[in-house]
Amino acid sequence: MLTLVEQAGASVGGAVYFVAAPALELLRELDYRERAGYERVQLAVATTAGAIDAVTWIAPPGNQYDVGAMPLEALAQHVRDSVGPSGRNDDYVYRLEQALAELGAPDPHITELSALLRR
């Protein structure tokens, strides 16, 4: 899980997928998958084609699974030891690092965490 902390002037990169409305079954499945600390939010997203409304799931600070700030070594150990219904948390970090690289938006914190996990 990744906790996002709101900061003025900051932005988050990613991919946006079009799903025909109403997609109720898909939303139910995603709500179930993202139930551990995430909240479904609707927000405006800037794309190369202009702004659109989108839905995403965000883990806000202070949710019941938020471990708070910790040294990167301790975080790596916590991630190594953690697994959920969707899989191992270290696999999540590796896939996140790969996805960010493919989007041309690598994150130094995720890259460093991945390197520690691979040791």
Phi, psi and omega in degrees: 000146180238125178262124179265135178248121182294135180215130181303132177083354181276158177220162179232130177265160178176193179246146177242130180245133177275128176231127182298137178290153004270346176052038185299318180295317178298316179298319177298316179297317179290322176301320179292313182298321186262023187289337187275077176099348181268152174236137176283130179227148173254136182209162175277135182238132177274124176237172178295340179266001181118182181280140176223158173276139181220166176240137175213174178240128184235137174265104182284154175303144178087359177294164188297346179256359182287119179273356181075184180290136175211156177303148185302322178299316179293321178297317179301317179295319178299316179297315178304321185276354188255138177213146180228184182301336181266357177132189182283142181289330177293324175298322178300314181297317179298316180293323177296315178301315180296316180297318179296320178297316180296330178277356183072028182227057181298150181243119183303322180296314179293320179298316179293319178297316178300318180297318177296321181293329182283345180293000000 
